[in-house]
Amino acid sequence: MVFDPSGSDAKNPNGEYVQVKNRSAAAVGLKDYKLVDAGGTSYSFPDVSLGAGNTVTVRMGKGTNSASTLFRGRSNILNNDGDAILLQRGNGTVSDACAYTKTVKVSKTC
């Protein structure tokens, strides 16, 4: 994920993004999944399927969704000074999580 790209977050909201990779051998429907930060801000995935081994990028700003890139539609979502991002199923089960602090510069891979 990239949480603090160079420049102004307001001028480059799509510079902030989270990538989700399907590490399984089968496609996964993302309709019942969401990304949630430590403060409770969330992004619910649309009715899309992520193929085996594929990655989808969720950009925080606005744009047109495609098979490989989805757009949150808001800016300044990822806290620059630290946060935790959870990938949750609809029932609240956490499938994956990634936390970062300001001591980590610009991006983090989990």
N, C-alpha and C positions, 0 to 999 in steps of 0.2 A: 504494500500500500504506500501511497505517497500522501502524507498528511500536511506537509509544509513546503510546497514548491516555492521556487524563488519568485520574488515580486509580490504584488498585492493579491491577497486571496480574492478580494472583490473584483479585481480586473481579470483574474484567471481561475474562476471556480472549477473549470474542468481539469485544472492541473492537480487537483485533489482527487484521488480515486482509490478504490479497493478492488483487488482482483480475487476472484473465486475460481479455484481449479477443481475439476471433478477428477479425483484420483482413482475412481472405481473403473471397472471394466464394462459398465453399462451406463446408458444415458440416465440422467436424473432430472425430473421435473422440478422446477424451482418455485412454482406457484405458491406453495405453502411455506416458503422460507422468507426470512427477513434478516437484514443487517441491523443490529442495535448497538448503540454506544453506551458508555457507562452512565450517561445522563438520561437514558431512555429514548433518545431520538432514534427513529427507526426508518427503514426503507423496506417496503414489501416488494418482492420480486413480482413481475408480471407473469403471465402464463407462458413461460418459455422452458425449453428443454436444453440441458447442457450435456453435450455428447461426452462419451468416455474419453478421458484425457484432455478435454478442452477446457479453456479458461474464458470467463466472461469478466469484463472490466466494468465496474459501476463508477461512473464519473459523477461528481457532486453537482455540477452545473446543468445547464439545459442543452438539449440536442435531440436528435432523432435516434431512437433505439434501433439496433441492428442485432444480428445473431451473436456478435462478439463484444458489443458495447451497449450498455444501458445507461440512462441518465436519471439522476436523482431529482433534478429540477430545482435545486436550491443551492445556495452558496454558503461557505463558512461552516460546514458541518463537522469536519474533522478538527478537533482541538489541536492547536499547534504546540501546546505545552504538555500534552500527554492525554491518553484516553485508552479505552479498551473497546474493541469492536468484536461483537459476537455474531456468528452465523447461527440463527435459531430456526427451528422448525415451528410450524404453527402451534404445536402443543407446548412450546417453551423449551423443549430439549435443545441444548447447545450442541451443534455439530462441530463447531470449530471456534477458536477465539484467538485474538492477537491483541496484545497490549504494548504500549510504547510510552516513553517519557521524553521530555525535551532534550535529555542528553543524547538521544538518538537523533541524528540529523536527517531531515527531509523525508526519509522513507524507512520502511521496515518490512522484512520478509519473514513470514511465520509459516 
